[in-house]
Amino acid sequence: MKDATDNAPIRGLAHQDAIHDSAAKHVTGRAEYTDDLNEPSGLAHAYLGLSECAHGRILSADYTDVLAHPDVLGVLTAADLPGVNDVSPNGKDDDPILADGMVHFLGQPVFAVIARTRDAARRAARMARIEYEALPHALDPIAARDAGMGYVTDPLTLKRGDAAAAMADAPHRIAGRFAIGGQDHFYLEGQIAMAVPGEDDDMVLHVSTQHPSEVQHMVAHALGVPNHSVVVNVRRMGGGFGGKETQMNLFACVAAIAARRWNCAVKIRPDRDDDMTATGKRHDFVVDYQVGFDDQGRIRAVDGDWYARCGFSADLSGPVTDRALFHADNAYYYPNVRVSSHPMRTNTVSNTAFRGFGGPQGVIVAERMIEEIAYALRMDPLEVRKRNLYQNGQLTPYHQEVTDQILPRIFDELEASSDYHARRQAVLDWNAKGGVIRKGIALTPVKFGISFTATWFNQAGALIHVYNDGSIHLNHGGTEMGQGLNTKVAQVVAEAFQCDISLIKITKTTTEKVPNTSATAASSGADLNGMAALDAAEQIKARLVEFAASHWGVAPDRVAFRPRAVQVGDELVPWADLIRAAYMARIQLSAAGFYKTPKIHWDRSTGQGRPFFYYAYGAAVSEVSVDTLTGEYRIDRIDILHDVGRSLNPALDRGQVEGAFVQGAGWLTSEELWWDDKGRLRTHAPSTYKVPLASDRPRIFDVRLAEWSVNPERTVKRSKAVGEPPFMLGISVFEAINMAVASVCDYREPARIDAPATPERVLMAVERLSR
Amino acid sequence: MTQLRFLLNDQEIALSEVSPSDMLLDHLRIARRLTGTKEGCAEGDCGACTILSGRVTPDGLVYEPINACIRPLAACHGTHIVTIEHLAAPDGGLHPVQAEMVEHHGSQCGFCTPGIVMALYGLWMTDPDPSEEMIETALQGNICRCTGYRPIIDAALAAARAGGQAMDALARERQDVARRLAAMRQGRVDVSRDGHRAIVPADTDDLAALLVQQPDATIVAGATDVGLWITKFLRPIPSAIFIGALMKDIRHEDGALRIGAGVTYSEALPMIRRHLPQVADYWLRIGGWQVRNLGTIGANIANGSPIGDTPPLLIALGAEIVLRHCDTRRQIPLQDFFIDYGKQDRKPGEFVEEIVIPTPAARIAAYKVSKRRDSDISSVAMGIVVREEGGTIIDARIACGGMAATPRRATAAENALIGQPFAADSFAAAGRAIADDFTPLSDMRASAEYRASVARNLIRRFWLEQSDPDLPVTLRDAAKEVA
């Protein structure tokens, strides 16, 4: 009763800094990841054998030595698969689980060994003798274009106005080519799946995936059974970043097929090198751009072609390359525009989703064009940016009207808080001294469209049970990969019921509780699942109000949810008492919630529509120092102002902004994917693939949320999505490095460094511009 | 002795069947079901498997973060292995490092977190008041892909403020643990599994005798490279001798550091700071903290890699090594040890026992250039030692790694300096001349062109640093001006 009369707000309200629900388990090692789960007795392990050839025909495959290993149970090849040999997420039937006759990239899974231990499976997998007839291969998108490799999926063109005519009439025109590298996700927990066979055709999987429903459907497809036979569970992932949106499908299918065949539980976990070799990454692009502009730096026309290294199959390359075009404008109005995607088939691993989903490779080209204009006109690039920012009412290249522009205010506040102008002058003065250390500073914005561009994905479900002791079981279709989604959704539910968040049990995501879910992707997790959970909570609340009104004989409008209690007329009924009474009166205390995003539509055939419910905005100022003797650099200071609407949890959102920023900076600096001429990825482990460390983080890192921002659309608690947009703020680091390098030629021309700006690329640019 | 013994948290472990390829991380996760320690890369580069290793030294019991993934089980003999499961505050609640990580939102996905907590715990125990830079250095071997590190640094600073070291469980039990560990370390350990034999010699004389009998046995020190033969190349190791606890002497006498081959990078650091302060920063760029706690200077040399971090510096300093066979010793210049790629001047049964590093009164510098500043393999490493008298260069020794099949001298560049005035022109000439010394390769780390440019520019950097110590010529100098 004490709690019930305590009017203090509940713990875990929305908009507060609630701690991640698993934080105490993380720091004690008690948070369970898939490989930590108790293992069923008789568990077997699968390990994949990978292609040693970038493109070729399998002439023969001899598994004698593999099968001779005493701990090996058997080998799976394409011929052994019971259902369809495909894990294509788009129905194109171009993504074999195991290669069938042909291999299309070096590292493609060809067979799987099943053994009593993982070590035995892994060792035995190296004993296969496979002969290939090597065929010509093309690794990069331009080589693929020249070799006539074709597209993995339909290209897209966005058009508005008359780009050709406006370009011809523009006072200035600049054309260039920009190569933009890909990126490995480097989720700390690699791909992993464990399949446990049951009675009938049942198969239960524990996996690390962002998309349990798709794993369910793929496994059912591969086993040749209805979806209802397969259950997929995900408690948490050790990072996803898009790398576990579709890439888990293959592993889950192998585990399930082996589990069915040998009638025992089967776990599959590739070594890090194999994980990085055999799973898709961020798309590399080569972009040919042309921009026409006037003497004031205002853009008149943009024309561009985005050639993407998609790999051997479509996977998500269609929507990824589409999104590159959706963000080819970043935050700038193009009066006349023609941009086209070229999703090139290449003999490399099939590239996939990665935070930003093609958007970053559009945004960075817009910023490259801004830089070209600024250097040509000898202006501060920030001034060019401001002159080209969208104004409300203007149309994007996909004909969506911009109505929620807040970048001018973000720019104003960030320029002031970062002291941008004085610091830019100081940087110019420093560089004028001509030393070996040069500095650069850049302010770049992001405007990111929120919604899946596949409109039907914008739906979500949730399931809430209130047990008769008042404790609450919360389940929804989203997955937890570290972003704090479960915590945010629990806050929304806690606030709805006015219960302390500790009363809410966050549970694993499972296809048994919420069916037909969408991937936790596109930054949509809280937007979609928060609303679905809120819907479920509101249903239960409505029943409780009706019950309380009749039970205590008051009007429904005299029933109100107070902290840990319900006000019924003049009486305050503790939550647990209310629930007990409702149960005794046979009130249903469980509800399934649902949400679908309103207002959005998109017609890909015309390239027009409103694919995005709203935009998230932000901007960053980066200052860097560059060593012109070695090309090495350091990030000296970062100032960020980012828009998350009314934040559901400012601490978690700040974590997303900072983490995304550093990951974005890593993409453009030290993270380099490097294939040799045989098509072998040689940067396939942290020894060779260098993601940022603590010493790479900015020395001064001032991160603020735009606290005044409120989502004009009716999103959950008027918040905005946060997962992806701040990734693109890392582009300001790249721009600052380019400025520092351009100082060696007195900014006569931009440095035009390809991404990532490794120390090598930086030094080579310094040498080129010094000549 | 036929049992391998170590302490695992509060439990004493004795194992009779151990192969050289059995790794600590698998033992923890599979045999012991201690799943708090994670596998992220199995090559000692991500730190998700970080645990503490306690061992008895002349200064008492010390605990250091190491990578469990590349730690052979046999190398754990006589040590105290402390995993995340053992970490708690005296009252059984969260330890200050854990509590501050929670409070500062220092975990997101949480998979790197146990490793980060253990690295920070190691720092917290040894340094009650670390600077941000020291925290960064402590975390060189830990990757977090989610947070961007800021909250983790804040948590480490707050944990330092929280203090409590004296009350910490490992501190309170120190004497007891040291006694138990000392008791384990008696005599030789000789264990095997499936015919693969792992031997921990009783002492260095025992090692010398063993190697005469078993010249083909793999000598394993810190296993920061051999660990990858096991976890990545799945290379069979029929017989191995684990020497990580031997040859720990380090002293300075007759103008030279004499470092036992088993001295780790971390163990050598205080003496490097005292006698070769010019290269202390370079020293802290060898691997990450965990790797420096495992890797030895002796093995960095004996391994013969063209990209080892210490040989360029040591060759430039004119280091010599003592090779021992049974009771016979010979001392040779380090530069003569490296014959060709994968080939060193080491006879069967012979081992590197000691490294003798002159600490001359000269202008000394060491440079490492890599794609990422910390915990990376060098694209180019260079050691430079220049002696000047009355404005004339009387001696110059320049050695490079990453430029050829072995670490070796840049004689053309040296000759361009010797006898010349200590002046910009001389160093410019040396920079041009170094192009004649090497024909570097292109690979995933760097192109041949880049390596050549960097080698030239590093000689220029040396001149700029030596000619005007106040000139900002490094990123660190520039950062100071920002701060």
Interface residues (C-beta under 8 A of the other chain):
Chain A: D17 I19 H20 S22 A23 A24 K25 H26 V27 T28 G29 R30 A31 E32 Y33 D35 D36 D119 R122 R123 R126 H185 F186 Y187 L188 E189 G190 R236 M237 G238 G239 G240 F241 D271 R272 D273 G435 V436 I437 K439 M481 G482 Q483 G484 E623 S625 D627 L629 T630 G631 E632 Y633 R634 D636 R637 A651 L652 R654 G655 E658 G659 A660 F661 V662 Q663 S670 E672 W674 D676 R682 T683 A685 P686 S687 T688 K690 V691 P692 L693 A694 S695 D696 R697 R699 I700 F701 V703 T758 P759 E760 L763 M764 E767
Chain B: D26 R29 T35 G36 T37 K38 E39 G40 C41 A42 E43 D45 C46 A48 T83 I84 E85 L87 A88 L94 V97 Q98 A99 M101 V102 E103 H105 G106 S107 Q108 C109 G110 F111 C112 T113 P114 V117 I135 E136 T137 L139 Q140 N142 I143 C144 R145 C146 T147 G148 Y149 R150 P151 I152 I153 T231 K232 L234 V369 S370 K371 R372 R373 D374 S375 D376 I377 S379 D443 M444 R445 A446 S447 E449 Y450 S453 V454 N457 L458 R460 R461 L464 L471 P472 V473 T474 L475 D477 A478 A479 V482 A483
